[in-house]
Amino acid sequence: MPRIYNSIVIGAPVDKVWGRIRDFYDMSWAPTLVESCVAVGDDPPTTVGTKRLINNAFLDRLITFSDKEYRVVYEMEDGPSPMSPDEISNYAGDLRLYPITDEGKTFAGWTASWDSTSTDGVDFMNEIYASLLKDLAAEFKT
């Protein structure tokens, strides 16, 4: 089972960072990689089961949403190679924020795991998540 982990410290309080990313349909905070992120269906963006399509390539379904834990967990239902349904299954991405209370900053950790006989997607997804986290941190640079 391939698994990846990326993290970053963001120079803003957790409530402020969470407020920026809690809308499952809004990835405008990630301009380096995300050209489009659209809702699939009419569900509100924090409703478990809601779907989004990123860059007309990645179809994600929200499986856990928690304002209390500052957490979003989703599964990838479709994606380009090497993350296509023909190559992987049971993809779960987990983005969680933690307050760094003594500094008024946020620790963001992003993990993903999936079933596959290949590890081809590890570098591919690591690069994506590292870039997304850098974009998120850049949102709060002063």
Steps between C-alpha positions, in 0.01 A plus 500: 500500500670822389482783753622860489534774758565871462489781754567869539481774763273789402546846648138553603264374773323172431151658485613737227665221295199271549270778385693515175495126419180364655296551180555172312424673169736794542864431423578852382765507773707261281564694177824316418317177415126555509353665193145390575309338783128452444219345694349181363137514606314740725615399848647766729883495508524360853254213454640147516449339160545822303731480198742736328685485171849653502656606168257274315717209615459415869155404630487504881219409739492645852484222760577688825460867587566638848506864607593379848807307381584733208494193278396398150522141379411408144529216256617533144250336268681584178832645398762499227774240472668386722197561727225372271241247625670240280824547695389568858207451737390613845674838481453707816642850546500658845573869560511607863598821672642536851548822695852592608366685799811668634577660162152565359587285198358186340651162425344341191545128437380331182507126457375266233495126454364264238512141383720421203756247389713791378662794676491717187257745660713577807728762346215636289272561800784614730582779256135602480446512877828680566404765243148536641634552852752759379217688328292485818785637711560775243141618553601615849842654438519862601 
